Amino acid sequence: MAKHKINNEIRKLRFLTDEMTQEELADKVGVTRQTIMAIEKGKYSPSLELAFRISEVFEVPLNEVFTYGDTKSSK
């Protein structure tokens, strides 16, 4: 059985949003920079509420920030 994980595009979205820092994003969503760093690295899965707050900061749908799927590429 393939292992699933939550993948995210936070780092890319931060870069595309005036090169927003992890600290700036953390301040906007009410968490620590370390939490943002752990989410970006896939070491921590955010709560649903936090995931929505992050997507609101970038003004994109939730599924453009987070995806859930196999760790192996399907290609």
C-alpha positions in Angstrom: 0.0 0.0 0.0 1.4 3.4 -1.0 2.0 5.9 1.7 0.0 9.2 1.4 1.0 12.6 2.6 -0.1 16.2 2.4 1.9 18.1 -0.1 2.0 21.8 -0.3 3.0 24.8 -2.5 3.6 27.2 0.4 7.2 27.9 -0.5 6.4 28.7 -4.1 3.4 30.8 -3.2 5.5 32.8 -0.7 8.0 33.5 -3.4 5.3 34.6 -5.8 3.8 36.9 -3.2 6.6 39.5 -3.0 9.0 36.9 -1.6 7.0 36.7 1.7 9.1 35.3 4.5 8.1 32.4 6.7 7.9 34.9 9.6 5.5 37.2 7.7 3.2 34.2 6.8 3.3 33.0 10.3 2.3 36.4 11.6 -0.6 36.6 9.2 -2.0 33.2 10.2 -1.2 33.3 13.9 1.4 30.6 14.2 5.2 30.5 14.7 7.8 30.5 11.9 8.8 27.0 13.0 5.3 25.8 12.3 5.4 27.2 8.8 8.8 25.7 8.3 7.6 22.3 9.4 4.5 22.4 7.2 6.6 23.4 4.2 8.9 20.5 4.8 6.0 18.1 5.1 6.9 17.3 8.7 3.6 18.7 10.1 0.1 18.6 8.7 -1.8 21.8 9.5 -5.3 21.8 11.0 -8.1 22.4 8.5 -8.6 25.8 10.0 -4.9 26.7 9.6 -4.9 25.3 6.0 -7.8 27.6 5.1 -6.1 30.6 6.7 -3.0 30.0 4.7 -5.0 29.7 1.5 -6.8 33.0 2.3 -3.5 34.8 2.7 -2.5 33.8 -0.8 -6.0 34.3 -2.1 -6.1 30.9 -3.8 -8.4 27.9 -3.3 -7.3 25.4 -0.7 -6.4 22.8 -3.3 -3.9 25.1 -4.9 -2.0 25.2 -1.6 -2.4 21.6 -0.4 -2.8 18.3 -2.1 -3.1 14.8 -0.7 -1.6 11.8 -2.5 1.0 9.2 -3.0 4.6 10.0 -2.1 5.6 8.1 -5.3 5.1 9.9 -8.6 2.3 8.5 -10.7 4.2 9.3 -13.9 
